[in-house]
Structure formats: C-alpha cells, structure tokens
Amino acid sequence: MVLKYEIKYRPSYSLLEIHLEPNETITGEAGAMTYMSPNIEVKTRMREKSILGTLGVKILGQQSFFVNDYTARETKGKIGLVSAPLGDIERIEVRPGRGFIIQKASYIASTKNVELDMKWQGFVKGLFGQGLFMIKVSGYGDLFINTFGALDTHILSPGETLIVDNFHLVAFSDSCSYTVKKFGGLKETILGGEGLVTEITGPGDVFIQTKNLREFVEWLWTLLEPMVSRAR
C-alpha cells in the first residue's frame, strides 16, 4: 500500500499531513502530533524492545522513551505532524540495503516496517553537536525527517568525500563511512566557530540543513542579552 501524504507550507514552515486508509498505521515521534481525525486510535510504546535499549535512547541519545502509533479505525483518517525547528520536511525511502543514520532530533515519522535503533559509537563527543549517538534506520518503507532551514542533498560516488559541520548534518546513507574530527588545529577549533566536523565518504547520500541552530541561538542572544542586562 502506498502511503498518501502531503508536505504543506514548505520550505520554511513545513507540516506533514498523512492520509490513512482504514486500519493503516503511522508511527510518529512523541509530541509531533498537531491534529488528527477523531477516528484515529493512538497507542504509545517504547522506541526500543529492551529496557536497556530504551534507557540508551533516553539517557544517551536524549530522545523520548516513547513513540506513538496512529491507526485509522473503520474509516479513513488524517493526521498532521510537525517538529520544533523552522524548516523543511522530507520523505526518504528506506529499503533493504538502503538504510540511513539520522540526527536524533530530525526524526518525525515512519511507516511500520521501518526499524529505528541507536548506534553506539563510544564516548567520543561531537557528532551532530550532541554526542556520538544517532538513530540507525533500516527495514523498508517511508521515513520522514525535518531540518532547520532548507534541505541540501549531496550524492557521493564511491570514494568521494564531503566534510560537513556537525550542526548542519542531518542524515547520511549507512553505506557511507565516516569519521569525526576537529576542524583544523586547536586555534581553528576555538576561534573558527566550527568545532567538530564529520568526514563522510561515499557511496551514498548526505543530507544537510542550511541553517545552524547553535548560531541562531547565539544571534538571538545578541538581541536578548542587552534587555536581560537592563532588567537586572
């Protein structure tokens, strides 16, 4: 069955509207639901099958314990899903041999045969700006991700390499190899504002968001800080 969906108001204020057939189910990140038909049944479940895996998601990955399964009962239904960042939403087709590693904050929804798991990479900090814990996606079906800003896609040939700032990296194919490294030397890391980058080598796809959340927060603070100082 082909999933019926529409991505509205892109690229800046995207909203994902999914049209479900009777008894069809979509899984969404906890808190992503904006509206839904009254005939949709909601069931909350743990993201991982094991307690240890769930704790790994919560403590290490900083994701919620739960996802919600939305099922249309008896008749057709619809549901609207969004995420916090101002930006675009994109559908990615997942199939055997074509999985992805995605930033934990980018997940919005997926169909039932898409499997989500955390990929352990040790205690090295920095990937995606929040540590080396990310969601590994496999199986087959539709995966929906969100970005902060627009989505920029790069298709890497075998052996082709791209260096990406961690705050701009959204996802990449699990067929790619990658390493996390400092941006230049210590001086460049401290003064250059980049910190850590990820060197990704194809074959596979790399998805990049055009805006940097850290820089956006810092820009907001330049506006808020004088007001906060005057209020003290």
C-alpha positions in Angstrom: 0.0 0.0 0.0 1.4 3.4 -1.0 1.3 5.9 1.8 -0.7 9.0 1.0 0.8 12.2 2.4 1.3 15.9 1.7 4.0 18.2 2.9 2.5 21.7 3.3 4.0 25.2 3.7 7.5 24.2 2.7 10.3 25.0 2.9 10.2 27.2 6.0 7.2 26.1 8.0 6.6 22.6 6.8 3.8 20.4 8.1 3.4 16.7 7.3 -0.2 15.6 6.7 -0.7 11.9 6.3 -4.0 10.4 5.0 -4.5 6.9 6.4 -6.7 4.2 5.0 -8.8 2.1 7.4 -6.5 0.2 9.8 -3.4 1.8 8.3 -0.8 2.9 10.9 1.9 5.6 11.0 4.5 5.9 13.8 5.4 9.4 15.0 7.8 11.0 17.4 6.1 11.7 20.8 4.9 15.3 20.8 4.9 15.7 17.0 1.1 15.4 16.6 -0.6 18.7 15.7 -4.1 17.5 14.7 -5.9 14.3 13.8 -9.3 12.8 12.8 -11.4 11.6 15.8 -11.4 8.0 14.5 -7.6 7.7 14.9 -6.5 5.4 17.7 -3.3 6.3 19.5 -1.1 3.7 21.2 2.1 4.8 22.9 5.0 2.3 23.1 8.7 2.2 23.9 11.0 3.0 21.0 13.3 0.0 21.8 12.2 -3.5 22.5 14.5 -4.0 25.6 14.7 -1.9 28.8 18.4 -1.5 28.2 17.9 -0.2 24.7 15.2 2.2 25.9 17.5 3.6 28.6 20.2 4.0 25.9 17.8 6.1 23.9 16.7 8.2 26.9 19.9 8.7 28.7 22.5 8.6 25.9 20.5 9.7 22.9 18.3 12.2 24.7 15.3 11.0 22.8 11.9 10.3 24.4 11.2 6.9 25.8 8.2 6.6 23.5 6.8 6.8 20.1 3.1 6.9 19.2 1.4 4.6 16.7 -1.6 6.3 15.0 -4.2 4.0 13.4 -7.3 4.9 11.5 -10.2 2.8 12.7 -13.2 1.8 10.5 -12.9 4.8 8.1 -10.2 6.9 6.5 -8.4 9.5 8.7 -5.7 12.1 8.6 -3.1 13.4 11.0 -0.8 16.4 11.0 2.8 16.1 12.3 5.4 18.8 12.9 8.6 19.4 14.7 10.1 22.3 16.6 12.7 23.6 14.1 11.6 26.1 11.5 12.4 24.3 8.2 11.6 21.7 5.7 10.3 18.1 5.9 11.5 15.4 3.5 10.5 11.8 2.8 13.2 9.3 2.4 12.6 5.8 1.0 14.1 3.1 3.2 14.6 -0.4 1.8 17.0 -3.4 2.4 20.5 -2.3 1.6 19.5 1.4 1.7 19.4 2.4 5.4 20.3 5.7 7.0 21.9 7.2 10.0 19.9 10.3 11.1 20.3 13.0 13.6 18.2 12.1 16.6 16.3 15.4 16.6 15.4 15.0 12.9 13.0 12.1 13.2 9.3 12.9 12.7 7.6 9.7 11.5 7.9 6.4 9.7 5.8 3.5 8.4 5.5 0.3 10.4 8.3 -1.7 8.7 10.9 0.9 9.2 13.1 -0.1 12.2 14.7 2.5 14.5 17.8 1.8 16.6 20.6 3.6 18.3 24.1 3.1 17.0 26.7 3.1 19.8 30.0 4.9 18.9 31.7 5.1 22.2 32.3 8.1 24.4 33.6 10.5 21.8 31.5 13.6 21.9 30.6 15.9 19.0 28.6 14.2 16.2 25.6 16.4 15.3 26.9 18.7 18.1 25.4 16.5 20.8 27.5 13.4 21.1 28.0 10.2 19.1 24.6 8.8 19.4 22.2 8.8 16.5 19.3 6.8 15.1 20.1 4.0 12.7 17.2 3.4 10.3 16.7 0.1 8.4 13.9 -2.1 7.0 11.7 -0.8 4.3 9.1 1.9 4.0 8.8 5.7 4.3 10.9 7.8 6.7 10.1 11.5 7.3 12.8 13.8 8.6 12.8 17.6 9.4 15.5 20.1 9.0 16.4 23.6 10.5 16.3 25.6 7.3 16.2 24.0 3.8 17.5 20.6 2.9 20.6 20.3 0.7 21.2 16.8 -0.7 24.6 15.6 -1.9 25.0 12.2 -3.8 28.5 10.8 -3.2 30.2 8.5 -5.6 32.4 5.6 -4.3 35.4 7.1 -2.7 34.1 10.7 -2.9 34.4 12.6 0.4 32.5 15.5 1.9 33.4 17.4 5.1 30.3 18.7 6.9 29.9 20.9 10.0 28.2 18.7 12.7 25.4 21.3 13.3 24.5 21.2 9.7 24.5 17.4 9.2 21.0 15.8 9.2 21.5 12.3 7.8 23.6 10.1 5.5 23.3 6.6 4.0 24.6 3.8 6.1 26.6 2.7 3.1 28.9 5.6 3.8 32.0 5.5 6.0 32.6 8.5 8.3 34.9 9.9 10.9 34.5 12.8 13.3 37.5 15.2 13.7 38.4 18.6 14.9 38.1 21.5 12.4 41.8 22.4 11.8 44.1 22.8 14.7 43.3 23.8 18.3 43.4 27.5 17.3 40.9 27.0 14.5 38.7 24.9 16.7 38.5 27.6 19.4 38.4 30.7 17.2 36.9 29.3 14.0 33.5 28.6 15.4 33.2 25.2 13.7 34.4 22.9 16.5 34.0 19.3 15.1 33.2 18.2 11.6 32.3 14.8 10.1 34.2 13.5 7.1 31.8 11.3 5.1 33.0 9.1 2.2 30.6 7.5 -0.4 28.9 5.8 -1.9 25.7 7.2 -0.6 23.5 10.3 0.1 24.3 13.1 2.5 21.5 15.4 3.8 22.5 18.8 5.1 20.4 21.6 6.7 21.1 25.1 5.6 20.8 26.7 9.0 22.8 26.2 12.2 20.8 26.1 15.4 23.7 27.0 17.6 24.4 30.1 15.5 20.7 31.0 15.6 20.7 30.8 19.4 23.8 32.9 19.6 22.3 35.5 17.3 19.1 35.6 19.4 21.2 36.1 22.5 22.8 39.2 21.0 19.3 40.7 20.9 18.2 39.4 24.2 21.3 40.0 26.3 21.0 43.8 26.4 17.4 43.6 27.6 18.4 40.9 30.2 21.3 43.1 31.5 19.0 46.2 31.8 16.4 44.1 33.8 19.0 43.1 36.4 
